[in-house]
């Protein structure tokens, strides 16, 4: 059948059949390409090393980026060595080696037994403490005696490397956060203090009013910053920037009135500052970023502390959140805007010439997709917005760029 089908195409007996067959072949090629992508055919970097020794300060993303064009495909090439204790954890001093099995790249862990990380399960000790352990001895003349000696406390010397540089995330979240607009407006607020002052510092007792959560006693003191509007609709409020001033704990409460102690301050608190539940970083430092399995096309609302441009390890505010299906851990590509080029060289068809004569577009404008310039990790998600960290970038990222599915 294959021979007859080939001859059929070769001799061109049926133009319609040729067109149909070409379409079928193109479709099959697309399916093969899609299947290959789904099966994770890995593209190594051209400068990928044969091995790499992990150093203090490395992240899993850094290491994966040394070997792979798409670092998030790391799990598809990682080979667990059952002879190594905790082979799924990587420590400084470990060596990552590249090899091939059945023509496919494989990354494996080599660990020198003499430099293996010490844990509480190991027989060797990593540090000593002054702790005393009781060692029972025989009673003498009716008196119970105990012999005491120093006890060795075993603790890990090294910790598994994180997936991403969490210190960069904490640095941003320690300064500001995003709160839903309605949540911010309904949050309790500071009213004053015993002496009538309107500015407060650490250790002082302050009055506040609002609707309190019966299960919470500690709150963040925040101040309203920028109001993030959706760049696509220009109408929708995505959230309010909450600048973190400090923390406070409720000492007494009566209905909507409460007295709080100011525990910490990064700057002086004042009347009108809001109180929101303390937000924790909802991200696991041992996970591996993955791309979403659906199409994302999000606008960049803000970069870092309000700049219009940024680079590696800057945080972004995007206009897509959980309502769009995004989750913490999703990785996106930053893409430059579509480029439109006027074609004044190519010939126009009669329909294009007709459109041009009546003042409509004659098909001269040709669109080219924008260049991929960076990779961003989503680390905190709200209903209609999310925060992302730029993990790598080859060019400056601007608020005109888009965040899309890789």
Secondary structure as UniProt FT lines:
FT   HELIX           2..11
FT   HELIX           15..38
FT   TURN            39..40
FT   TURN            46..47
FT   STRAND          51..53
FT   TURN            56..57
FT   HELIX           60..67
FT   HELIX           71..76
FT   STRAND          78..79
FT   TURN            82..83
FT   TURN            85..88
FT   TURN            92..93
FT   STRAND          95..101
FT   TURN            102..103
FT   STRAND          104..110
FT   HELIX           113..115
FT   TURN            120..121
FT   STRAND          132..136
FT   TURN            141..142
FT   STRAND          146..150
FT   HELIX           166..173
FT   TURN            174..175
FT   STRAND          176..179
FT   HELIX           181..186
FT   STRAND          188..192
FT   TURN            194..195
FT   STRAND          199..200
FT   TURN            202..203
FT   STRAND          205..209
FT   TURN            214..215
FT   STRAND          218..229
FT   TURN            231..233
FT   STRAND          237..254
FT   TURN            255..256
FT   STRAND          257..265
FT   STRAND          269..270
FT   TURN            271..272
FT   STRAND          274..277
FT   TURN            285..286
FT   STRAND          297..303
FT   TURN            304..306
FT   STRAND          309..310
FT   TURN            312..313
FT   STRAND          315..318
FT   HELIX           322..324
FT   TURN            328..329
FT   STRAND          330..335
FT   STRAND          339..342
FT   HELIX           350..357
FT   TURN            358..359
FT   STRAND          365..368
FT   STRAND          372..381
FT   STRAND          386..393
FT   STRAND          397..398
FT   TURN            399..400
FT   STRAND          402..405
//
